[in-house]
Amino acid sequence: MARRLIDQYRPGQVVEIHFAADPAGHWRPGRVARLDFPGVWVETEDGRQWFVTNQRHIRPRPLPKDYAV
């Protein structure tokens, strides 16, 4: 059974979102602003917020290759 988005992401988490209508298939960086069943609100770098309900349109943002812990 697939996990719900509200169980997978937390406010403040860095993510990327994808718009189905974007023919180029770009992933946009953002941050989870808040949880709102059944999805999450994501704020993109331009300050706009998007409601995401489909797991195919959101993913954790990978850390840069030169990221040091």
C-alpha angles and dihedrals in degrees: 000000000000118000118240119251090240088060094048103046136048132202110273094025114138112238144157125234132200128205116219090215092058104102092195091057096227120174113220121211118237147141129247105255098184145334119253117171124275093019146006135261113234124196113211125209091266090061096251120130125222129192110227121193103157122080091213090066100052135052138164111270111247118237117248114267091242093052112129123200 
